[in-house]
Amino acid sequence: MALPIAATPVLEGDDAKRFYKELEENENKHVSDEEIAESIRIFNTIMNRNPEMKRRFGIA
């Protein structure tokens, strides 16, 4: 039997202000080519070690 889904928290006051400020600051940050390459390498390693995940994502 499935468990009920918890309510989604709502940010208010200072928490909401901080969240939107950090969101705005991070919008203009760029990821380096090395970080992208490392992420792709990790993804490919995971997919190669888990054939079931490859099938689920249609990467066969």
N, C-alpha and C positions, 0 to 999 in steps of 0.2 A: 504494500500500500504506500502511496506517495505521501511525502510530508507536505504540509501547507507551505506556500511561498511566503517568506517574510515581507513585511511592508518595506517599500523603498524609502530610505531616509531622505528627509528634505533639509537642505541647508538654509539657515536663516541667520540674519544679523552679520556679525563679524566673520563667521565661517563662510557665508555666501560671498561676502566682499573679497575675502582672501582667495577663495576658489576662482572667482572671475579674474582677479588680478594675476594669479599664477597662470591661468589659462591664456590670458592675453600675452604675458611674457613669453610663454613657451611656443606660441604660434609662429614666431619668427626665428626660432632656433632651427638650425640645420644639422642633419646627421652626416657624419663624415663617411666617405666612401669605404674606409676600413671597417667602420661599424656596420654598414650595410652588408659588406662581404662576409663578415663574421656571422651576422644574423642568418644569411642565406646558407652558410656552411652548417650552422647548427640545425636549421630546418631540414636540410638534406640528410644530415646524419640521423635525425629522429625518424624521418620518413623511411630511410633505408633499413633501419633497425625494427620498424613496425609495419610489416606489410599490410596489416588490417587497416591502419590509418591511411596508407596510400590508396587502398580501395575506396575508403569512405570519402576521400578528397578527389577521387577520380584521377590519380596520378599513376596509374598502372602502366 
